[in-house]
Amino acid sequence: MTRKARFKHLECVVFSPPFKVTKKSPIALNEVVLFLGDIPNVPGHCAVVKYNGEVVWLVHPQDFRKAKEDEL
């Protein structure tokens, strides 16, 4: 099943999951990251890159929201 990406490639997004994060996450709550894209052969997962250059993959795109102008 192919689903259109929620975000554009290289769009700034904010880690803001709809639930309380209970375990250690590689991305801090409300951290701005760059959306690299959905992972085609792993439905429901995407890759992002942090400001320090660290790539984080196999994260859920629904845990992000578009960044607001004042967050950039």
mmCIF file of the N, C-alpha and C atoms, coordinates in Angstrom:
data_MODEL
# 
_entry.id   MODEL 
# 
loop_
_atom_site.group_PDB 
_atom_site.id 
_atom_site.type_symbol 
_atom_site.label_atom_id 
_atom_site.label_alt_id 
_atom_site.label_comp_id 
_atom_site.label_asym_id 
_atom_site.label_entity_id 
_atom_site.label_seq_id 
_atom_site.pdbx_PDB_ins_code 
_atom_site.Cartn_x 
_atom_site.Cartn_y 
_atom_site.Cartn_z 
_atom_site.occupancy 
_atom_site.B_iso_or_equiv 
_atom_site.pdbx_formal_charge 
_atom_site.auth_seq_id 
_atom_site.auth_comp_id 
_atom_site.auth_asym_id 
_atom_site.auth_atom_id 
_atom_site.pdbx_PDB_model_num 
ATOM 1   N N  . MET A 1 1  ? 0.850  -1.181 0.000  1.00 0.00 ? 1  MET A N  1 
ATOM 2   C CA . MET A 1 1  ? 0.000  0.000  0.000  1.00 0.00 ? 1  MET A CA 1 
ATOM 3   C C  . MET A 1 1  ? 0.894  1.243  0.000  1.00 0.00 ? 1  MET A C  1 
ATOM 4   N N  . THR A 1 2  ? 0.731  2.093  -0.977 1.00 0.00 ? 2  THR A N  1 
ATOM 5   C CA . THR A 1 2  ? 1.510  3.315  -1.068 1.00 0.00 ? 2  THR A CA 1 
ATOM 6   C C  . THR A 1 2  ? 0.672  4.478  -0.562 1.00 0.00 ? 2  THR A C  1 
ATOM 7   N N  . ARG A 1 3  ? 1.249  5.256  0.328  1.00 0.00 ? 3  ARG A N  1 
ATOM 8   C CA . ARG A 1 3  ? 0.559  6.403  0.894  1.00 0.00 ? 3  ARG A CA 1 
ATOM 9   C C  . ARG A 1 3  ? 1.389  7.651  0.630  1.00 0.00 ? 3  ARG A C  1 
ATOM 10  N N  . LYS A 1 4  ? 0.719  8.734  0.249  1.00 0.00 ? 4  LYS A N  1 
ATOM 11  C CA . LYS A 1 4  ? 1.433  9.984  -0.023 1.00 0.00 ? 4  LYS A CA 1 
ATOM 12  C C  . LYS A 1 4  ? 2.052  10.520 1.268  1.00 0.00 ? 4  LYS A C  1 
ATOM 13  N N  . ALA A 1 5  ? 3.259  11.063 1.143  1.00 0.00 ? 5  ALA A N  1 
ATOM 14  C CA . ALA A 1 5  ? 3.953  11.619 2.303  1.00 0.00 ? 5  ALA A CA 1 
ATOM 15  C C  . ALA A 1 5  ? 3.163  12.783 2.888  1.00 0.00 ? 5  ALA A C  1 
ATOM 16  N N  . ARG A 1 6  ? 3.144  12.861 4.201  1.00 0.00 ? 6  ARG A N  1 
ATOM 17  C CA . ARG A 1 6  ? 2.449  13.944 4.890  1.00 0.00 ? 6  ARG A CA 1 
ATOM 18  C C  . ARG A 1 6  ? 3.236  15.246 4.793  1.00 0.00 ? 6  ARG A C  1 
ATOM 19  N N  . PHE A 1 7  ? 4.547  15.114 4.715  1.00 0.00 ? 7  PHE A N  1 
ATOM 20  C CA . PHE A 1 7  ? 5.429  16.275 4.647  1.00 0.00 ? 7  PHE A CA 1 
ATOM 21  C C  . PHE A 1 7  ? 6.199  16.237 3.336  1.00 0.00 ? 7  PHE A C  1 
ATOM 22  N N  . LYS A 1 8  ? 6.669  17.399 2.919  1.00 0.00 ? 8  LYS A N  1 
ATOM 23  C CA . LYS A 1 8  ? 7.516  17.485 1.730  1.00 0.00 ? 8  LYS A CA 1 
ATOM 24  C C  . LYS A 1 8  ? 8.938  17.102 2.124  1.00 0.00 ? 8  LYS A C  1 
ATOM 25  N N  . HIS A 1 9  ? 9.697  16.620 1.151  1.00 0.00 ? 9  HIS A N  1 
ATOM 26  C CA . HIS A 1 9  ? 11.110 16.314 1.403  1.00 0.00 ? 9  HIS A CA 1 
ATOM 27  C C  . HIS A 1 9  ? 11.827 17.593 1.820  1.00 0.00 ? 9  HIS A C  1 
ATOM 28  N N  . LEU A 1 10 ? 12.700 17.475 2.806  1.00 0.00 ? 10 LEU A N  1 
ATOM 29  C CA . LEU A 1 10 ? 13.509 18.571 3.344  1.00 0.00 ? 10 LEU A CA 1 
ATOM 30  C C  . LEU A 1 10 ? 12.675 19.667 3.997  1.00 0.00 ? 10 LEU A C  1 
ATOM 31  N N  . GLU A 1 11 ? 11.527 19.308 4.524  1.00 0.00 ? 11 GLU A N  1 
ATOM 32  C CA . GLU A 1 11 ? 10.680 20.251 5.264  1.00 0.00 ? 11 GLU A CA 1 
ATOM 33  C C  . GLU A 1 11 ? 11.036 20.159 6.751  1.00 0.00 ? 11 GLU A C  1 
ATOM 34  N N  . CYS A 1 12 ? 11.053 21.295 7.434  1.00 0.00 ? 12 CYS A N  1 
ATOM 35  C CA . CYS A 1 12 ? 11.319 21.307 8.873  1.00 0.00 ? 12 CYS A CA 1 
ATOM 36  C C  . CYS A 1 12 ? 10.065 20.857 9.616  1.00 0.00 ? 12 CYS A C  1 
ATOM 37  N N  . VAL A 1 13 ? 10.237 19.887 10.495 1.00 0.00 ? 13 VAL A N  1 
ATOM 38  C CA . VAL A 1 13 ? 9.134  19.364 11.291 1.00 0.00 ? 13 VAL A CA 1 
ATOM 39  C C  . VAL A 1 13 ? 9.561  19.324 12.760 1.00 0.00 ? 13 VAL A C  1 
ATOM 40  N N  . VAL A 1 14 ? 8.587  19.217 13.641 1.00 0.00 ? 14 VAL A N  1 
ATOM 41  C CA . VAL A 1 14 ? 8.833  19.209 15.083 1.00 0.00 ? 14 VAL A CA 1 
ATOM 42  C C  . VAL A 1 14 ? 8.361  17.881 15.659 1.00 0.00 ? 14 VAL A C  1 
ATOM 43  N N  . PHE A 1 15 ? 9.200  17.271 16.503 1.00 0.00 ? 15 PHE A N  1 
ATOM 44  C CA . PHE A 1 15 ? 8.820  16.021 17.170 1.00 0.00 ? 15 PHE A CA 1 
ATOM 45  C C  . PHE A 1 15 ? 7.801  16.348 18.255 1.00 0.00 ? 15 PHE A C  1 
ATOM 46  N N  . SER A 1 16 ? 6.566  15.973 18.001 1.00 0.00 ? 16 SER A N  1 
ATOM 47  C CA . SER A 1 16 ? 5.470  16.263 18.917 1.00 0.00 ? 16 SER A CA 1 
ATOM 48  C C  . SER A 1 16 ? 4.473  15.112 18.884 1.00 0.00 ? 16 SER A C  1 
ATOM 49  N N  . PRO A 1 17 ? 4.836  13.969 19.484 1.00 0.00 ? 17 PRO A N  1 
ATOM 50  C CA . PRO A 1 17 ? 3.965  12.794 19.420 1.00 0.00 ? 17 PRO A CA 1 
ATOM 51  C C  . PRO A 1 17 ? 2.636  13.037 20.139 1.00 0.00 ? 17 PRO A C  1 
ATOM 52  N N  . PRO A 1 18 ? 1.574  12.377 19.669 1.00 0.00 ? 18 PRO A N  1 
ATOM 53  C CA . PRO A 1 18 ? 0.250  12.566 20.267 1.00 0.00 ? 18 PRO A CA 1 
ATOM 54  C C  . PRO A 1 18 ? 0.071  11.850 21.609 1.00 0.00 ? 18 PRO A C  1 
ATOM 55  N N  . PHE A 1 19 ? 1.132  11.306 22.152 1.00 0.00 ? 19 PHE A N  1 
ATOM 56  C CA . PHE A 1 19 ? 1.080  10.579 23.415 1.00 0.00 ? 19 PHE A CA 1 
ATOM 57  C C  . PHE A 1 19 ? 2.286  10.964 24.259 1.00 0.00 ? 19 PHE A C  1 
ATOM 58  N N  . LYS A 1 20 ? 2.267  10.611 25.510 1.00 0.00 ? 20 LYS A N  1 
ATOM 59  C CA . LYS A 1 20 ? 3.404  10.897 26.389 1.00 0.00 ? 20 LYS A CA 1 
ATOM 60  C C  . LYS A 1 20 ? 4.540  9.917  26.094 1.00 0.00 ? 20 LYS A C  1 
ATOM 61  N N  . VAL A 1 21 ? 5.722  10.442 25.857 1.00 0.00 ? 21 VAL A N  1 
ATOM 62  C CA . VAL A 1 21 ? 6.888  9.599  25.578 1.00 0.00 ? 21 VAL A CA 1 
ATOM 63  C C  . VAL A 1 21 ? 7.388  9.030  26.900 1.00 0.00 ? 21 VAL A C  1 
ATOM 64  N N  . THR A 1 22 ? 7.392  7.688  26.996 1.00 0.00 ? 22 THR A N  1 
ATOM 65  C CA . THR A 1 22 ? 7.782  7.044  28.250 1.00 0.00 ? 22 THR A CA 1 
ATOM 66  C C  . THR A 1 22 ? 9.170  6.424  28.198 1.00 0.00 ? 22 THR A C  1 
ATOM 67  N N  . LYS A 1 23 ? 9.676  6.178  26.993 1.00 0.00 ? 23 LYS A N  1 
ATOM 68  C CA . LYS A 1 23 ? 11.021 5.608  26.900 1.00 0.00 ? 23 LYS A CA 1 
ATOM 69  C C  . LYS A 1 23 ? 11.960 6.611  26.246 1.00 0.00 ? 23 LYS A C  1 
ATOM 70  N N  . LYS A 1 24 ? 13.232 6.369  26.369 1.00 0.00 ? 24 LYS A N  1 
ATOM 71  C CA . LYS A 1 24 ? 14.254 7.254  25.810 1.00 0.00 ? 24 LYS A CA 1 
ATOM 72  C C  . LYS A 1 24 ? 14.104 7.312  24.297 1.00 0.00 ? 24 LYS A C  1 
ATOM 73  N N  . SER A 1 25 ? 13.966 8.513  23.796 1.00 0.00 ? 25 SER A N  1 
ATOM 74  C CA . SER A 1 25 ? 13.822 8.725  22.361 1.00 0.00 ? 25 SER A CA 1 
ATOM 75  C C  . SER A 1 25 ? 15.073 9.410  21.830 1.00 0.00 ? 25 SER A C  1 
ATOM 76  N N  . PRO A 1 26 ? 15.505 9.074  20.603 1.00 0.00 ? 26 PRO A N  1 
ATOM 77  C CA . PRO A 1 26 ? 16.678 9.730  20.038 1.00 0.00 ? 26 PRO A CA 1 
ATOM 78  C C  . PRO A 1 26 ? 16.409 11.189 19.654 1.00 0.00 ? 26 PRO A C  1 
ATOM 79  N N  . ILE A 1 27 ? 15.135 11.579 19.667 1.00 0.00 ? 27 ILE A N  1 
ATOM 80  C CA . ILE A 1 27 ? 14.749 12.949 19.336 1.00 0.00 ? 27 ILE A CA 1 
ATOM 81  C C  . ILE A 1 27 ? 14.058 13.550 20.562 1.00 0.00 ? 27 ILE A C  1 
ATOM 82  N N  . ALA A 1 28 ? 14.493 14.737 20.969 1.00 0.00 ? 28 ALA A N  1 
ATOM 83  C CA . ALA A 1 28 ? 13.897 15.402 22.132 1.00 0.00 ? 28 ALA A CA 1 
ATOM 84  C C  . ALA A 1 28 ? 12.507 15.925 21.797 1.00 0.00 ? 28 ALA A C  1 
ATOM 85  N N  . LEU A 1 29 ? 11.663 15.987 22.784 1.00 0.00 ? 29 LEU A N  1 
ATOM 86  C CA . LEU A 1 29 ? 10.317 16.524 22.621 1.00 0.00 ? 29 LEU A CA 1 
ATOM 87  C C  . LEU A 1 29 ? 10.411 17.968 22.131 1.00 0.00 ? 29 LEU A C  1 
ATOM 88  N N  . ASN A 1 30 ? 9.662  18.304 21.107 1.00 0.00 ? 30 ASN A N  1 
ATOM 89  C CA . ASN A 1 30 ? 9.619  19.635 20.476 1.00 0.00 ? 30 ASN A CA 1 
ATOM 90  C C  . ASN A 1 30 ? 10.917 20.015 19.762 1.00 0.00 ? 30 ASN A C  1 
ATOM 91  N N  . GLU A 1 31 ? 11.757 19.045 19.446 1.00 0.00 ? 31 GLU A N  1 
ATOM 92  C CA . GLU A 1 31 ? 12.976 19.314 18.684 1.00 0.00 ? 31 GLU A CA 1 
ATOM 93  C C  . GLU A 1 31 ? 12.637 19.459 17.200 1.00 0.00 ? 31 GLU A C  1 
ATOM 94  N N  . VAL A 1 32 ? 13.217 20.465 16.564 1.00 0.00 ? 32 VAL A N  1 
ATOM 95  C CA . VAL A 1 32 ? 13.018 20.689 15.130 1.00 0.00 ? 32 VAL A CA 1 
ATOM 96  C C  . VAL A 1 32 ? 14.030 19.835 14.370 1.00 0.00 ? 32 VAL A C  1 
ATOM 97  N N  . VAL A 1 33 ? 13.531 19.067 13.396 1.00 0.00 ? 33 VAL A N  1 
ATOM 98  C CA . VAL A 1 33 ? 14.379 18.213 12.563 1.00 0.00 ? 33 VAL A CA 1 
ATOM 99  C C  . VAL A 1 33 ? 13.989 18.412 11.106 1.00 0.00 ? 33 VAL A C  1 
ATOM 100 N N  . LEU A 1 34 ? 14.808 17.892 10.216 1.00 0.00 ? 34 LEU A N  1 
ATOM 101 C CA . LEU A 1 34 ? 14.561 17.993 8.788  1.00 0.00 ? 34 LEU A CA 1 
ATOM 102 C C  . LEU A 1 34 ? 14.010 16.660 8.298  1.00 0.00 ? 34 LEU A C  1 
ATOM 103 N N  . PHE A 1 35 ? 12.851 16.695 7.652  1.00 0.00 ? 35 PHE A N  1 
ATOM 104 C CA . PHE A 1 35 ? 12.198 15.484 7.152  1.00 0.00 ? 35 PHE A CA 1 
ATOM 105 C C  . PHE A 1 35 ? 12.884 15.031 5.873  1.00 0.00 ? 35 PHE A C  1 
ATOM 106 N N  . LEU A 1 36 ? 13.421 13.811 5.880  1.00 0.00 ? 36 LEU A N  1 
ATOM 107 C CA . LEU A 1 36 ? 14.098 13.279 4.697  1.00 0.00 ? 36 LEU A CA 1 
ATOM 108 C C  . LEU A 1 36 ? 13.139 12.526 3.784  1.00 0.00 ? 36 LEU A C  1 
ATOM 109 N N  . GLY A 1 37 ? 12.106 11.933 4.342  1.00 0.00 ? 37 GLY A N  1 
ATOM 110 C CA . GLY A 1 37 ? 11.122 11.229 3.523  1.00 0.00 ? 37 GLY A CA 1 
ATOM 111 C C  . GLY A 1 37 ? 10.661 9.935  4.149  1.00 0.00 ? 37 GLY A C  1 
ATOM 112 N N  . ASP A 1 38 ? 9.593  9.405  3.564  1.00 0.00 ? 38 ASP A N  1 
ATOM 113 C CA . ASP A 1 38 ? 9.069  8.114  3.988  1.00 0.00 ? 38 ASP A CA 1 
ATOM 114 C C  . ASP A 1 38 ? 10.003 7.012  3.501  1.00 0.00 ? 38 ASP A C  1 
ATOM 115 N N  . ILE A 1 39 ? 10.015 5.890  4.212  1.00 0.00 ? 39 ILE A N  1 
ATOM 116 C CA . ILE A 1 39 ? 10.825 4.744  3.819  1.00 0.00 ? 39 ILE A CA 1 
ATOM 117 C C  . ILE A 1 39 ? 9.892  3.811  3.033  1.00 0.00 ? 39 ILE A C  1 
ATOM 118 N N  . PRO A 1 40 ? 10.099 3.681  1.724  1.00 0.00 ? 40 PRO A N  1 
ATOM 119 C CA . PRO A 1 40 ? 9.158  2.971  0.863  1.00 0.00 ? 40 PRO A CA 1 
ATOM 120 C C  . PRO A 1 40 ? 8.875  1.517  1.256  1.00 0.00 ? 40 PRO A C  1 
ATOM 121 N N  . ASN A 1 41 ? 9.877  0.771  1.663  1.00 0.00 ? 41 ASN A N  1 
ATOM 122 C CA . ASN A 1 41 ? 9.634  -0.642 1.971  1.00 0.00 ? 41 ASN A CA 1 
ATOM 123 C C  . ASN A 1 41 ? 9.365  -0.908 3.453  1.00 0.00 ? 41 ASN A C  1 
ATOM 124 N N  . VAL A 1 42 ? 9.179  0.157  4.238  1.00 0.00 ? 42 VAL A N  1 
ATOM 125 C CA . VAL A 1 42 ? 8.786  0.027  5.646  1.00 0.00 ? 42 VAL A CA 1 
ATOM 126 C C  . VAL A 1 42 ? 7.610  0.982  5.865  1.00 0.00 ? 42 VAL A C  1 
ATOM 127 N N  . PRO A 1 43 ? 6.405  0.585  5.453  1.00 0.00 ? 43 PRO A N  1 
ATOM 128 C CA . PRO A 1 43 ? 5.246  1.476  5.536  1.00 0.00 ? 43 PRO A CA 1 
ATOM 129 C C  . PRO A 1 43 ? 5.026  2.035  6.941  1.00 0.00 ? 43 PRO A C  1 
ATOM 130 N N  . GLY A 1 44 ? 4.682  3.327  6.985  1.00 0.00 ? 44 GLY A N  1 
ATOM 131 C CA . GLY A 1 44 ? 4.407  3.976  8.260  1.00 0.00 ? 44 GLY A CA 1 
ATOM 132 C C  . GLY A 1 44 ? 5.635  4.481  8.987  1.00 0.00 ? 44 GLY A C  1 
ATOM 133 N N  . HIS A 1 45 ? 6.782  4.492  8.311  1.00 0.00 ? 45 HIS A N  1 
ATOM 134 C CA . HIS A 1 45 ? 8.019  4.951  8.929  1.00 0.00 ? 45 HIS A CA 1 
ATOM 135 C C  . HIS A 1 45 ? 8.730  5.940  8.007  1.00 0.00 ? 45 HIS A C  1 
ATOM 136 N N  . CYS A 1 46 ? 9.540  6.796  8.621  1.00 0.00 ? 46 CYS A N  1 
ATOM 137 C CA . CYS A 1 46 ? 10.263 7.800  7.849  1.00 0.00 ? 46 CYS A CA 1 
ATOM 138 C C  . CYS A 1 46 ? 11.651 7.993  8.436  1.00 0.00 ? 46 CYS A C  1 
ATOM 139 N N  . ALA A 1 47 ? 12.424 8.851  7.773  1.00 0.00 ? 47 ALA A N  1 
ATOM 140 C CA . ALA A 1 47 ? 13.764 9.209  8.243  1.00 0.00 ? 47 ALA A CA 1 
ATOM 141 C C  . ALA A 1 47 ? 13.829 10.720 8.383  1.00 0.00 ? 47 ALA A C  1 
ATOM 142 N N  . VAL A 1 48 ? 14.526 11.181 9.429  1.00 0.00 ? 48 VAL A N  1 
ATOM 143 C CA . VAL A 1 48 ? 14.722 12.606 9.667  1.00 0.00 ? 48 VAL A CA 1 
ATOM 144 C C  . VAL A 1 48 ? 16.190 12.818 10.028 1.00 0.00 ? 48 VAL A C  1 
ATOM 145 N N  . VAL A 1 49 ? 16.631 14.061 9.938  1.00 0.00 ? 49 VAL A N  1 
ATOM 146 C CA . VAL A 1 49 ? 18.002 14.376 10.342 1.00 0.00 ? 49 VAL A CA 1 
ATOM 147 C C  . VAL A 1 49 ? 17.952 15.513 11.353 1.00 0.00 ? 49 VAL A C  1 
ATOM 148 N N  . LYS A 1 50 ? 18.737 15.366 12.414 1.00 0.00 ? 50 LYS A N  1 
ATOM 149 C CA . LYS A 1 50 ? 18.802 16.368 13.469 1.00 0.00 ? 50 LYS A CA 1 
ATOM 150 C C  . LYS A 1 50 ? 19.784 17.467 13.087 1.00 0.00 ? 50 LYS A C  1 
ATOM 151 N N  . TYR A 1 51 ? 19.763 18.559 13.819 1.00 0.00 ? 51 TYR A N  1 
ATOM 152 C CA . TYR A 1 51 ? 20.632 19.705 13.550 1.00 0.00 ? 51 TYR A CA 1 
ATOM 153 C C  . TYR A 1 51 ? 22.109 19.323 13.560 1.00 0.00 ? 51 TYR A C  1 
ATOM 154 N N  . ASN A 1 52 ? 22.485 18.366 14.421 1.00 0.00 ? 52 ASN A N  1 
ATOM 155 C CA . ASN A 1 52 ? 23.887 17.954 14.531 1.00 0.00 ? 52 ASN A CA 1 
ATOM 156 C C  . ASN A 1 52 ? 24.305 16.978 13.422 1.00 0.00 ? 52 ASN A C  1 
ATOM 157 N N  . GLY A 1 53 ? 23.389 16.651 12.505 1.00 0.00 ? 53 GLY A N  1 
ATOM 158 C CA . GLY A 1 53 ? 23.698 15.771 11.388 1.00 0.00 ? 53 GLY A CA 1 
ATOM 159 C C  . GLY A 1 53 ? 23.333 14.318 11.606 1.00 0.00 ? 53 GLY A C  1 
ATOM 160 N N  . GLU A 1 54 ? 22.893 13.967 12.789 1.00 0.00 ? 54 GLU A N  1 
ATOM 161 C CA . GLU A 1 54 ? 22.525 12.589 13.088 1.00 0.00 ? 54 GLU A CA 1 
ATOM 162 C C  . GLU A 1 54 ? 21.232 12.224 12.365 1.00 0.00 ? 54 GLU A C  1 
ATOM 163 N N  . VAL A 1 55 ? 21.265 11.153 11.596 1.00 0.00 ? 55 VAL A N  1 
ATOM 164 C CA . VAL A 1 55 ? 20.074 10.676 10.893 1.00 0.00 ? 55 VAL A CA 1 
ATOM 165 C C  . VAL A 1 55 ? 19.352 9.683  11.802 1.00 0.00 ? 55 VAL A C  1 
ATOM 166 N N  . VAL A 1 56 ? 18.052 9.896  11.963 1.00 0.00 ? 56 VAL A N  1 
ATOM 167 C CA . VAL A 1 56 ? 17.218 9.002  12.773 1.00 0.00 ? 56 VAL A CA 1 
ATOM 168 C C  . VAL A 1 56 ? 16.187 8.409  11.824 1.00 0.00 ? 56 VAL A C  1 
ATOM 169 N N  . TRP A 1 57 ? 16.133 7.093  11.763 1.00 0.00 ? 57 TRP A N  1 
ATOM 170 C CA . TRP A 1 57 ? 15.200 6.451  10.848 1.00 0.00 ? 57 TRP A CA 1 
ATOM 171 C C  . TRP A 1 57 ? 14.319 5.467  11.593 1.00 0.00 ? 57 TRP A C  1 
ATOM 172 N N  . LEU A 1 58 ? 13.299 4.989  10.912 1.00 0.00 ? 58 LEU A N  1 
ATOM 173 C CA . LEU A 1 58 ? 12.270 4.114  11.473 1.00 0.00 ? 58 LEU A CA 1 
ATOM 174 C C  . LEU A 1 58 ? 11.457 4.822  12.556 1.00 0.00 ? 58 LEU A C  1 
ATOM 175 N N  . VAL A 1 59 ? 11.222 6.105  12.370 1.00 0.00 ? 59 VAL A N  1 
ATOM 176 C CA . VAL A 1 59 ? 10.327 6.850  13.247 1.00 0.00 ? 59 VAL A CA 1 
ATOM 177 C C  . VAL A 1 59 ? 8.995  7.030  12.516 1.00 0.00 ? 59 VAL A C  1 
ATOM 178 N N  . HIS A 1 60 ? 7.945  7.278  13.267 1.00 0.00 ? 60 HIS A N  1 
ATOM 179 C CA . HIS A 1 60 ? 6.608  7.406  12.686 1.00 0.00 ? 60 HIS A CA 1 
ATOM 180 C C  . HIS A 1 60 ? 6.323  8.851  12.295 1.00 0.00 ? 60 HIS A C  1 
ATOM 181 N N  . PRO A 1 61 ? 5.909  9.089  11.053 1.00 0.00 ? 61 PRO A N  1 
ATOM 182 C CA . PRO A 1 61 ? 5.637  10.464 10.620 1.00 0.00 ? 61 PRO A CA 1 
ATOM 183 C C  . PRO A 1 61 ? 4.505  11.128 11.398 1.00 0.00 ? 61 PRO A C  1 
ATOM 184 N N  . GLN A 1 62 ? 3.589  10.349 11.944 1.00 0.00 ? 62 GLN A N  1 
ATOM 185 C CA . GLN A 1 62 ? 2.488  10.939 12.711 1.00 0.00 ? 62 GLN A CA 1 
ATOM 186 C C  . GLN A 1 62 ? 2.954  11.508 14.051 1.00 0.00 ? 62 GLN A C  1 
ATOM 187 N N  . ASP A 1 63 ? 4.219  11.267 14.419 1.00 0.00 ? 63 ASP A N  1 
ATOM 188 C CA . ASP A 1 63 ? 4.779  11.827 15.650 1.00 0.00 ? 63 ASP A CA 1 
ATOM 189 C C  . ASP A 1 63 ? 5.362  13.224 15.427 1.00 0.00 ? 63 ASP A C  1 
ATOM 190 N N  . PHE A 1 64 ? 5.206  13.756 14.216 1.00 0.00 ? 64 PHE A N  1 
ATOM 191 C CA . PHE A 1 64 ? 5.740  15.073 13.871 1.00 0.00 ? 64 PHE A CA 1 
ATOM 192 C C  . PHE A 1 64 ? 4.621  15.991 13.407 1.00 0.00 ? 64 PHE A C  1 
ATOM 193 N N  . ARG A 1 65 ? 4.894  17.274 13.498 1.00 0.00 ? 65 ARG A N  1 
ATOM 194 C CA . ARG A 1 65 ? 4.002  18.294 12.952 1.00 0.00 ? 65 ARG A CA 1 
ATOM 195 C C  . ARG A 1 65 ? 4.858  19.313 12.217 1.00 0.00 ? 65 ARG A C  1 
ATOM 196 N N  . LYS A 1 66 ? 4.254  20.069 11.306 1.00 0.00 ? 66 LYS A N  1 
ATOM 197 C CA . LYS A 1 66 ? 4.999  21.078 10.590 1.00 0.00 ? 66 LYS A CA 1 
ATOM 198 C C  . LYS A 1 66 ? 5.510  22.133 11.559 1.00 0.00 ? 66 LYS A C  1 
ATOM 199 N N  . ALA A 1 67 ? 6.728  22.592 11.340 1.00 0.00 ? 67 ALA A N  1 
ATOM 200 C CA . ALA A 1 67 ? 7.324  23.631 12.201 1.00 0.00 ? 67 ALA A CA 1 
ATOM 201 C C  . ALA A 1 67 ? 6.715  24.986 11.883 1.00 0.00 ? 67 ALA A C  1 
ATOM 202 N N  . LYS A 1 68 ? 6.511  25.762 12.925 1.00 0.00 ? 68 LYS A N  1 
ATOM 203 C CA . LYS A 1 68 ? 6.003  27.124 12.765 1.00 0.00 ? 68 LYS A CA 1 
ATOM 204 C C  . LYS A 1 68 ? 7.184  28.050 12.498 1.00 0.00 ? 68 LYS A C  1 
ATOM 205 N N  . GLU A 1 69 ? 6.896  29.196 11.910 1.00 0.00 ? 69 GLU A N  1 
ATOM 206 C CA . GLU A 1 69 ? 7.945  30.146 11.542 1.00 0.00 ? 69 GLU A CA 1 
ATOM 207 C C  . GLU A 1 69 ? 8.826  30.537 12.737 1.00 0.00 ? 69 GLU A C  1 
ATOM 208 N N  . ASP A 1 70 ? 8.219  30.729 13.906 1.00 0.00 ? 70 ASP A N  1 
ATOM 209 C CA . ASP A 1 70 ? 8.995  31.170 15.083 1.00 0.00 ? 70 ASP A CA 1 
ATOM 210 C C  . ASP A 1 70 ? 9.823  30.037 15.715 1.00 0.00 ? 70 ASP A C  1 
ATOM 211 N N  . GLU A 1 71 ? 9.663  28.808 15.244 1.00 0.00 ? 71 GLU A N  1 
ATOM 212 C CA . GLU A 1 71 ? 10.430 27.685 15.765 1.00 0.00 ? 71 GLU A CA 1 
ATOM 213 C C  . GLU A 1 71 ? 11.703 27.438 14.962 1.00 0.00 ? 71 GLU A C  1 
ATOM 214 N N  . LEU A 1 72 ? 11.831 28.110 13.849 1.00 0.00 ? 72 LEU A N  1 
ATOM 215 C CA . LEU A 1 72 ? 12.992 27.853 12.965 1.00 0.00 ? 72 LEU A CA 1 
ATOM 216 C C  . LEU A 1 72 ? 14.167 28.714 13.324 1.00 0.00 ? 72 LEU A C  1 
# 
